[in-house]
Structure formats: C-alpha cells, structure tokens
C-alpha cells in the first residue's frame, strides 16, 4: 500500500492530524494507495510557506523562473513512462492515452508558460504630452483546484501560468486521482523549485477544498470541476472580491452535415464521443445529424461503437478503460436507465462490462441512445461517461437551435465542406470553442473556456497570464 504525502515548503509532509483517505485502482476495483486527508492545520502551514516565498519569487527574474520551470518540464519528460503508468493505474484510462496525451501535455503546459513569460510585453498608450504604460504584477498566493479526468494534464495547466508570472500557489488535485500530483511534487524538489513557491495539499473537496477557497488570504482561484461546485466557489469569491476562473461542465454538440468528409467525420466522432471513457468536458455527447444521412450514420456509427474494446487499461488494444470510481460508474448507469424511462432506445452498450482478468473493475460499455427529445434530462445534463445521444435535423436553423438548446456552452464540432456555412454556424453557436471538421485540436496560445453553465473566465495563452496578474496603469506627463 503506497502512502503519499503533501508537498509543503519544499518538502514532503505527512498530514498534521494523521488522517488518510483511500485511493483506488479503477481497473480492479481495489484500494492500492492512501492520500492525506488534509485539514485546516495543513492549509495554515502551506499558506505560511506560500506567503513567505511570495516576495522573493515575485522578484525573481523572468529568466530564472523560465529556467526552473523548463527544468521541471524536462524532468516530466525524463520520467515519462513512470508518470504514464501511474496515471493509467490511478485513473483507469488506457496506458496508450496517458502516453499519447496526458503526460506529453503536462510537460508542454509548463514549457509553454515558461517560454511565454519571456515574450510577455506591456502595453503603452501615447497622449498629448503624456504616455501611459501598463504594469502586470503577480497577485500573491493563489489557489488551483484540478479535476480527476485529466489529472496531471489539468494540474499543470493551472499551476504553470500562475508560477510563471510570479505568484505562489497552493494546489489541490482531486482526491480521486492524487498520484501524479504527488510524483510531480518529488520532481519539484529535483528541479530546485524554491520552498513555498508551490504547495500541494491532498484531501476531500468538501473539507480542504472549501477551506482553501474560503481563506481570505487566497487572492485568486482557478477551478476545474462540476458546475455545482463552481457555482459555490463563484458565490464565495464574489463575496470576498477574489478573482475566479471557473471551467465547469459541457453538454457539447457534434453538428454533422451531409456534405462533410464522411470517413474523417465518422472516425473523429467515434473518438470525440468515447475518448477517456467520455470523461472529458469537451466530449461530444449530443450528436446531431442531417436527416439525409442520418440512417447511414446511425448504422455505421453503431457498428463501430460495438467493436470498441473495453478492458484492461494496460492492454494496447483497449480503447476504453475503466470509469474513475464505483460511484461514478453507478451514476453513468443510472443515466442509461433514465434514458429508457424517458423513451430512448439503446442502440448499443448500456451495461456494465466485466473484462476477463478485470472482472471487478468499473467498466461500462460505450452506449448510443436514440429517440430522446432535446428537453430530456439525458440531453440536458452532463453524464460525463461513455454515453451519447443521436438525433436528426432538417435545416441549418434547426441544427443551430438544437446545438444551443443547453444550459452549457463549452464546445461544439461542426462537420461541413461549405466554408460559408462553417463561418455562419461558428458565429451563431453559443460556445467558447467551435471546431470545424476536427475535435480537440488545441493551440495553447488560444483562449479556453465556456459560456453559460460551462464557466466564467478563460485559460490559455495571454488569458491565463492576465488572470494571474493585476494590471496597473502608470501615466507620465512630460513637457
């Protein structure tokens, strides 16, 4: 049984009150590690370290911060296989996915912002006999709360810009998937990150997460997770005038027109529906297909979904691994039951799977549902699992209405060869990201985030650097 620790003031610490919470391997349904159940006392220790480190780190040159963060990215690359395997075991996702996406993106996040600060320029505005220039200064001690679906990937996405511009950070990874954040803390020590600059507290969101967001000396909060928790954080942040960046859920549409590149669309839609077991906020869970190709698409899509291999995440042939927890598996299966109650037809999947050798793991077959109206709960609520609905549309206007008929507004994929239609839909669809003839193609310089119930604020590129700094205008009059 592996026991992990908090990372406070440059050292690994046991929780001050001695409490631990179990950590499970989803593929076998058994506990394999335990993580600190951090308390206010641990937070106080981390906050004292972060406050002490802030003035020094804020004054550290951009070049030195660049060097330290680049060393940290290099260490992720050097420990690639160990981190990829740890992410696979901790989360239940296929090993090939952690090798192809999660761990490369973690080092890329840090490297990107390490380089970005060397190119970050100030603004100036000339007036008659005066000039204005804008300073952007680090805020202080900030909080980063990351989710379980892309553990190290999203953990580094938050802490990298905050550290790069000179803040100190107290970070809380998900208690469900804490392992790679712990391994990352060991790399921070090797990289020579000064003590107190980054502190990592493990524990339950309802306790240490809430204490972190409530604390008056935390100046900003970057959160990725559920809309429910994000709403609570927004209320707390507003009351204490904290900055908040909230990336929450999605109920994303794939809008497929008859004039699309059909083979490319089919291959990509399969991926956008079920990659990471559908546990990506950007997954396309509502598939809208032009009526003239609906029957063809349904037949081809269902046939391909039925052939996806569900099983041991370590197996290179596995396409879908385990869901992250038993509770989440039960939630996903409850939505399959609800889909039937709402009048839907299960075209394929819809049940728990017991792969040979992993019979007790938390696996669910990829599921396709037909016959649900846009108003149903299964088309309105985020399931966050391997469950998608399909429906047809006749006109562009109907497609736009269906795509926008959601409390969420994170992303949308549009498939068409008509460039005018593509631009028109991109302008009319109410999401923070619109992909045309692709999915999950990301440039780290671009703003990332959603509208409506999908969140507030933007991450990525200059947006992240702006969020983690405060602007100060300086006006100089001259004769």
C-alpha positions as CSV (number, residue, x, y, z in Angstrom):
1,X,0.0,0.0,0.0
2,X,1.6,3.2,-1.2
3,X,1.2,6.2,1.1
4,X,1.6,9.6,-0.5
5,X,2.2,13.0,1.3
6,X,1.5,16.7,1.0
7,X,4.2,18.9,-0.5
8,X,4.7,22.0,1.7
9,X,7.6,24.4,1.8
10,X,9.7,22.3,-0.5
11,X,9.3,19.0,1.5
12,X,7.0,16.0,1.6
13,X,4.8,16.1,4.8
14,X,2.5,13.7,6.5
15,X,-0.9,15.2,7.3
16,X,-0.6,17.0,10.7
17,X,-3.7,15.3,12.1
18,X,-2.6,11.9,10.7
19,X,-5.8,11.3,8.6
20,X,-5.7,9.4,5.2
21,X,-8.3,8.6,2.6
22,X,-8.2,5.6,0.3
23,X,-7.1,5.7,-3.3
24,X,-8.4,3.1,-5.7
25,X,-7.3,1.4,-8.9
26,X,-10.5,1.6,-11.0
27,X,-9.5,-1.3,-13.3
28,X,-9.6,-3.8,-10.4
29,X,-11.9,-2.0,-8.1
30,X,-9.5,-2.2,-5.1
31,X,-7.6,0.2,-2.9
32,X,-3.9,0.5,-3.8
33,X,-2.8,3.7,-2.0
34,X,-3.8,6.3,0.5
35,X,-3.6,10.1,0.4
36,X,-3.6,12.7,3.1
37,X,-6.9,13.9,4.5
38,X,-5.6,17.4,4.9
39,X,-7.1,19.8,7.4
40,X,-7.0,23.5,8.3
41,X,-3.7,22.9,10.1
42,X,-2.1,21.7,6.9
43,X,-3.5,24.7,5.0
44,X,-2.2,27.1,7.6
45,X,1.3,25.5,7.2
46,X,1.1,25.8,3.4
47,X,-0.2,29.3,3.5
48,X,2.6,30.5,5.8
49,X,5.1,28.9,3.4
50,X,3.5,30.5,0.3
51,X,3.3,33.9,1.9
52,X,6.9,33.8,2.9
53,X,8.0,32.7,-0.5
54,X,5.9,35.2,-2.5
55,X,8.0,38.4,-2.2
56,X,11.2,36.5,-3.3
57,X,9.6,34.6,-6.1
58,X,7.8,37.7,-7.4
59,X,11.1,39.5,-7.7
60,X,12.9,36.5,-9.2
61,X,13.8,37.4,-12.8
62,X,11.8,36.1,-15.7
63,X,14.9,34.3,-17.0
64,X,15.4,32.4,-13.7
65,X,11.7,31.4,-13.5
66,X,12.0,30.3,-17.1
67,X,15.0,28.1,-16.3
68,X,13.4,26.5,-13.2
69,X,10.1,25.7,-15.0
70,X,11.9,24.4,-18.0
71,X,13.9,22.0,-15.8
72,X,10.6,20.9,-14.3
73,X,9.2,20.2,-17.8
74,X,12.4,18.3,-18.7
75,X,12.0,16.1,-15.6
76,X,8.5,15.2,-16.6
77,X,9.9,14.1,-20.0
78,X,12.6,12.1,-18.2
79,X,10.1,10.3,-16.0
80,X,7.6,9.9,-18.8
81,X,7.0,6.1,-18.5
82,X,6.6,6.1,-14.7
83,X,4.2,9.0,-14.8
84,X,2.2,7.5,-17.7
85,X,1.8,4.2,-15.9
86,X,0.9,5.9,-12.6
87,X,-1.8,7.9,-14.4
88,X,-3.2,4.8,-16.0
89,X,-3.4,2.9,-12.7
90,X,-4.8,5.9,-10.8
91,X,-7.5,7.0,-13.3
92,X,-8.4,3.8,-15.2
93,X,-7.7,5.2,-18.6
94,X,-5.7,3.3,-21.3
95,X,-2.0,3.4,-21.0
96,X,-1.6,4.5,-24.6
97,X,-3.8,7.5,-23.9
98,X,-1.6,8.7,-21.0
99,X,1.4,8.2,-23.1
100,X,0.0,10.0,-26.1
101,X,-1.9,12.8,-24.4
102,X,-1.8,13.2,-20.6
103,X,1.9,13.2,-19.9
104,X,3.2,15.0,-23.0
105,X,0.6,17.7,-22.5
106,X,1.7,18.1,-18.8
107,X,5.3,18.9,-19.8
108,X,4.1,21.0,-22.8
109,X,1.9,23.1,-20.4
110,X,4.9,24.0,-18.2
111,X,7.3,24.6,-21.1
112,X,4.7,26.8,-22.9
113,X,4.3,29.2,-20.0
114,X,8.0,29.1,-19.1
115,X,8.6,30.4,-22.6
116,X,5.5,32.7,-22.6
117,X,6.8,34.9,-19.8
118,X,10.0,35.7,-21.8
119,X,7.8,37.1,-24.6
120,X,5.1,38.8,-22.4
121,X,5.1,42.5,-23.2
122,X,3.5,45.5,-21.6
123,X,1.1,47.9,-23.3
124,X,1.6,51.7,-23.8
125,X,-0.7,54.4,-24.9
126,X,0.6,57.8,-26.0
127,X,-1.3,61.0,-25.2
128,X,-0.5,64.6,-25.9
129,X,2.5,65.4,-23.7
130,X,2.0,62.2,-21.8
131,X,2.4,58.5,-22.0
132,X,0.7,55.6,-20.2
133,X,2.1,52.2,-19.7
134,X,0.7,49.1,-18.0
135,X,2.4,47.0,-15.5
136,X,1.2,43.5,-14.8
137,X,2.1,42.3,-11.3
138,X,1.6,38.9,-9.6
139,X,-1.4,38.8,-7.3
140,X,0.1,36.9,-4.3
141,X,-0.9,33.5,-3.0
142,X,-3.4,31.8,-5.4
143,X,-5.3,28.5,-5.4
144,X,-5.5,25.9,-8.1
145,X,-8.1,23.1,-7.9
146,X,-7.9,20.5,-10.6
147,X,-10.2,17.5,-11.5
148,X,-9.8,13.8,-11.8
149,X,-10.4,13.2,-15.5
150,X,-7.0,14.6,-16.8
151,X,-5.1,14.7,-13.5
152,X,-1.6,15.9,-14.3
153,X,-2.6,17.5,-17.6
154,X,-5.0,19.9,-16.0
155,X,-3.0,20.3,-12.8
156,X,0.0,21.7,-14.7
157,X,-2.3,23.7,-16.9
158,X,-3.3,25.7,-13.8
159,X,-0.1,26.0,-11.9
160,X,2.3,26.8,-14.8
161,X,0.9,30.3,-15.7
162,X,0.5,31.2,-12.0
163,X,4.1,30.3,-11.2
164,X,5.5,31.7,-14.4
165,X,4.2,35.3,-13.6
166,X,5.5,35.2,-10.0
167,X,2.6,34.0,-7.8
168,X,3.0,31.3,-5.2
169,X,0.4,28.5,-5.4
170,X,-1.5,26.2,-3.1
171,X,-2.8,23.4,-5.3
172,X,-5.4,20.7,-4.6
173,X,-5.6,17.8,-7.0
174,X,-8.6,15.6,-7.0
175,X,-8.7,13.2,-4.1
176,X,-9.8,10.5,-6.5
177,X,-6.6,10.7,-8.6
178,X,-3.8,12.2,-6.5
179,X,-0.9,10.0,-7.5
180,X,0.7,12.0,-10.4
181,X,0.5,15.3,-8.4
182,X,2.4,13.6,-5.7
183,X,5.0,12.3,-8.1
184,X,5.2,15.8,-9.6
185,X,6.0,17.2,-6.1
186,X,9.0,14.9,-6.0
187,X,10.1,16.4,-9.4
188,X,9.7,19.9,-8.0
189,X,12.3,19.1,-5.4
190,X,14.7,17.8,-8.0
191,X,14.1,20.8,-10.2
192,X,15.1,23.2,-7.4
193,X,11.8,25.0,-7.2
194,X,12.3,27.3,-4.2
195,X,10.5,26.2,-1.0
196,X,7.0,27.5,-0.6
197,X,6.5,28.6,-4.2
198,X,4.3,25.6,-4.9
199,X,2.4,23.7,-2.2
200,X,0.2,20.7,-2.9
201,X,-2.5,19.6,-0.4
202,X,-4.4,16.4,-0.9
203,X,-7.8,15.7,0.6
204,X,-11.5,16.0,0.1
205,X,-13.0,18.9,-1.8
206,X,-15.7,19.4,0.8
207,X,-13.2,19.9,3.5
208,X,-9.7,21.1,2.4
209,X,-11.0,22.4,-0.9
210,X,-13.7,24.5,0.8
211,X,-11.2,25.8,3.3
212,X,-8.8,26.8,0.5
213,X,-11.4,28.8,-1.4
214,X,-12.8,30.4,1.8
215,X,-9.5,31.6,3.1
216,X,-9.3,35.4,3.0
217,X,-5.6,35.4,2.1
218,X,-6.1,33.5,-1.1
219,X,-6.2,36.1,-3.8
220,X,-7.5,34.1,-6.8
221,X,-9.0,30.7,-7.5
222,X,-8.6,28.7,-10.7
223,X,-11.0,25.8,-10.6
224,X,-12.0,23.0,-13.0
225,X,-14.8,20.7,-12.0
226,X,-18.5,20.4,-11.6
227,X,-20.9,23.2,-12.2
228,X,-22.4,22.8,-8.8
229,X,-19.1,23.3,-7.0
230,X,-18.1,26.1,-9.4
231,X,-21.3,28.0,-8.6
232,X,-20.5,27.7,-4.9
233,X,-16.9,29.0,-5.5
234,X,-18.3,31.9,-7.6
235,X,-20.5,33.0,-4.8
236,X,-17.7,32.8,-2.2
237,X,-15.3,34.6,-4.5
238,X,-17.7,37.4,-5.2
239,X,-18.3,37.9,-1.5
240,X,-14.6,38.3,-0.8
241,X,-13.6,40.0,-4.1
242,X,-11.3,37.2,-5.2
243,X,-10.6,36.6,-8.8
244,X,-12.1,33.4,-10.1
245,X,-11.6,31.4,-13.2
246,X,-14.1,28.5,-13.4
247,X,-14.1,25.8,-16.1
248,X,-17.0,23.6,-15.4
249,X,-19.1,21.2,-17.5
250,X,-20.2,20.7,-21.0
251,X,-23.0,19.1,-23.0
252,X,-21.4,19.5,-26.3
253,X,-23.0,19.0,-29.7
254,X,-21.5,17.5,-32.8
255,X,-23.3,19.0,-35.8
256,X,-22.9,16.8,-38.9
257,X,-24.0,18.0,-42.4
258,X,-24.4,15.7,-45.4
259,X,-21.6,17.5,-47.3
260,X,-18.9,16.6,-44.7
261,X,-15.9,14.4,-45.3
262,X,-17.8,11.4,-44.1
263,X,-14.9,9.0,-43.3
264,X,-13.0,11.6,-41.4
265,X,-16.1,12.7,-39.6
266,X,-17.0,9.1,-38.6
267,X,-13.6,8.4,-37.2
268,X,-13.3,11.6,-35.3
269,X,-16.9,11.4,-33.9
270,X,-16.1,8.0,-32.5
271,X,-13.1,9.5,-30.8
272,X,-14.9,12.6,-29.6
273,X,-17.7,10.5,-28.1
274,X,-15.7,8.0,-26.2
275,X,-12.1,9.1,-25.7
276,X,-11.1,8.8,-22.0
277,X,-14.4,6.8,-21.5
278,X,-16.3,10.0,-22.3
279,X,-14.8,11.7,-19.2
280,X,-13.6,14.8,-21.0
281,X,-15.6,18.0,-20.6
282,X,-15.1,18.6,-24.4
283,X,-16.6,15.2,-25.5
284,X,-19.4,15.5,-28.0
285,X,-22.3,13.8,-26.2
286,X,-25.1,15.1,-28.4
287,X,-24.7,14.0,-32.0
288,X,-26.9,16.0,-34.4
289,X,-27.0,14.6,-38.0
290,X,-28.6,16.0,-41.1
291,X,-31.7,14.0,-41.9
292,X,-30.5,12.8,-45.4
293,X,-27.5,10.9,-44.0
294,X,-29.0,10.0,-40.6
295,X,-29.7,6.3,-41.3
296,X,-26.3,5.8,-42.9
297,X,-24.6,7.4,-40.0
298,X,-26.6,5.5,-37.4
299,X,-25.7,2.2,-39.0
300,X,-22.0,2.9,-39.4
301,X,-21.5,4.6,-36.0
302,X,-23.3,1.9,-34.0
303,X,-21.4,-0.8,-35.8
304,X,-18.1,0.9,-35.0
305,X,-19.0,1.6,-31.4
306,X,-19.9,-2.0,-30.9
307,X,-16.4,-3.1,-31.9
308,X,-14.6,-0.8,-29.4
309,X,-12.6,-3.0,-27.0
310,X,-13.3,-2.3,-23.3
311,X,-10.8,-3.8,-20.9
312,X,-7.5,-3.7,-19.1
313,X,-6.1,-0.2,-19.5
314,X,-2.6,-1.7,-19.8
315,X,-3.5,-3.6,-22.9
316,X,-2.5,-1.7,-26.1
317,X,-5.7,-2.9,-27.9
318,X,-8.0,-1.5,-25.3
319,X,-10.0,1.6,-26.5
320,X,-12.0,2.2,-23.3
321,X,-10.6,1.6,-19.8
322,X,-12.4,1.8,-16.5
323,X,-14.5,4.7,-15.2
324,X,-12.7,6.6,-12.4
325,X,-14.8,5.3,-9.4
326,X,-17.5,3.0,-8.5
327,X,-19.8,5.9,-7.6
328,X,-19.2,7.5,-11.0
329,X,-19.9,4.2,-12.7
330,X,-23.2,3.9,-10.9
331,X,-24.1,7.5,-11.9
332,X,-23.5,6.8,-15.6
333,X,-25.5,3.6,-15.4
334,X,-28.3,5.5,-13.7
335,X,-28.5,7.8,-16.8
336,X,-28.8,4.8,-19.1
337,X,-31.8,3.7,-17.0
338,X,-33.2,7.2,-17.1
339,X,-32.8,7.3,-20.9
340,X,-35.0,4.2,-21.2
341,X,-37.6,5.9,-18.8
342,X,-37.5,9.0,-21.0
343,X,-38.4,7.0,-24.1
344,X,-35.0,6.4,-25.5
345,X,-33.8,3.3,-27.3
346,X,-30.4,1.8,-26.5
347,X,-28.8,1.0,-29.9
348,X,-25.6,-0.5,-28.4
349,X,-24.0,-0.8,-25.0
350,X,-25.9,0.4,-21.9
351,X,-24.5,-2.1,-19.4
352,X,-21.6,-2.8,-17.0
353,X,-18.8,-4.8,-18.5
354,X,-16.6,-7.5,-16.7
355,X,-13.5,-7.9,-18.8
356,X,-11.5,-11.1,-18.3
357,X,-8.9,-10.5,-15.6
358,X,-10.6,-7.3,-14.5
359,X,-14.0,-8.6,-13.6
360,X,-14.3,-6.3,-10.6
361,X,-13.3,-3.1,-12.3
362,X,-15.6,-0.2,-13.0
363,X,-16.2,-0.7,-16.8
364,X,-19.2,0.5,-18.8
365,X,-19.8,-0.4,-22.5
366,X,-19.9,2.6,-24.9
367,X,-23.5,3.5,-25.3
368,X,-25.6,5.1,-28.0
369,X,-29.1,6.3,-27.4
370,X,-31.7,7.2,-29.9
371,X,-35.2,8.7,-29.6
372,X,-34.7,11.3,-26.9
373,X,-36.1,14.9,-27.3
374,X,-33.8,17.9,-26.7
375,X,-35.7,18.7,-23.5
376,X,-35.0,15.3,-21.8
377,X,-32.6,15.2,-18.8
378,X,-30.2,12.9,-20.8
379,X,-29.9,15.6,-23.4
380,X,-29.6,18.4,-20.9
381,X,-27.5,17.1,-18.0
382,X,-23.8,16.2,-18.2
383,X,-23.4,12.4,-17.9
384,X,-19.6,12.6,-18.2
385,X,-19.2,9.0,-19.3
386,X,-19.4,6.8,-22.5
387,X,-23.0,7.7,-23.3
388,X,-24.1,9.7,-26.4
389,X,-27.4,10.5,-27.9
390,X,-28.1,10.9,-31.6
391,X,-30.9,12.8,-33.3
392,X,-31.6,14.3,-36.8
393,X,-32.2,17.8,-38.1
394,X,-33.5,19.2,-41.4
395,X,-32.2,22.7,-41.7
396,X,-29.3,24.8,-40.5
397,X,-31.6,26.8,-38.3
398,X,-32.8,23.7,-36.6
399,X,-29.2,22.5,-36.1
400,X,-28.3,25.8,-34.5
401,X,-31.3,25.7,-32.2
402,X,-30.6,22.2,-31.1
403,X,-26.9,22.9,-30.5
404,X,-27.8,26.0,-28.4
405,X,-30.5,24.2,-26.5
406,X,-28.4,23.6,-23.5
407,X,-27.5,25.1,-20.1
408,X,-23.9,24.6,-21.1
409,X,-21.8,26.3,-23.7
410,X,-18.3,24.9,-23.7
411,X,-17.6,23.5,-27.2
412,X,-19.2,22.3,-30.5
413,X,-17.9,20.5,-33.5
414,X,-19.3,21.3,-37.0
415,X,-18.8,19.0,-39.9
416,X,-19.3,20.5,-43.4
417,X,-17.4,21.3,-46.6
418,X,-19.3,24.5,-47.0
419,X,-17.0,27.2,-45.7
420,X,-19.7,29.9,-45.6
421,X,-21.9,27.6,-43.6
422,X,-19.0,26.9,-41.3
423,X,-18.3,30.6,-40.5
424,X,-22.0,31.3,-40.1
425,X,-22.5,28.5,-37.6
426,X,-19.4,29.4,-35.7
427,X,-20.8,32.9,-35.2
428,X,-24.2,31.7,-34.1
429,X,-23.4,28.8,-31.8
430,X,-23.1,29.8,-28.2
431,X,-19.9,28.0,-27.1
432,X,-16.5,29.1,-26.1
433,X,-14.9,26.8,-28.7
434,X,-16.1,25.8,-32.1
435,X,-14.2,23.2,-34.1
436,X,-14.8,22.9,-37.8
437,X,-14.1,19.5,-39.3
438,X,-12.0,18.5,-36.2
439,X,-12.1,17.9,-32.5
440,X,-9.8,18.6,-29.6
441,X,-7.2,20.3,-31.8
442,X,-5.7,22.8,-29.3
443,X,-3.2,25.6,-29.7
444,X,-2.1,26.6,-26.2
445,X,-2.0,30.3,-27.2
446,X,-5.7,30.4,-27.7
447,X,-8.4,31.2,-25.0
448,X,-10.0,28.2,-23.4
449,X,-13.3,28.3,-21.6
450,X,-17.1,28.3,-21.9
451,X,-20.3,30.2,-21.7
452,X,-23.5,29.8,-19.6
453,X,-23.2,26.9,-17.2
454,X,-19.8,25.9,-18.6
455,X,-18.0,28.6,-16.6
456,X,-16.6,32.1,-16.4
457,X,-13.2,33.4,-17.4
458,X,-10.7,32.0,-19.9
459,X,-7.5,30.0,-19.6
460,X,-4.6,29.6,-22.0
461,X,-2.1,31.9,-23.6
462,X,-2.3,35.5,-22.7
463,X,-5.7,35.0,-21.0
464,X,-4.0,32.9,-18.3
465,X,-1.2,35.3,-17.8
466,X,-3.7,38.2,-17.5
467,X,-5.8,36.2,-15.0
468,X,-2.9,35.6,-12.7
469,X,-1.7,39.2,-12.7
470,X,-3.2,42.6,-11.7
471,X,-2.8,45.4,-14.2
472,X,-1.5,48.8,-13.0
473,X,-1.6,51.9,-15.2
474,X,1.2,54.4,-14.9
475,X,0.7,57.8,-16.5
476,X,3.7,60.2,-17.0
477,X,3.2,63.8,-18.2
478,X,6.1,65.5,-19.9
479,X,6.7,69.0,-21.3
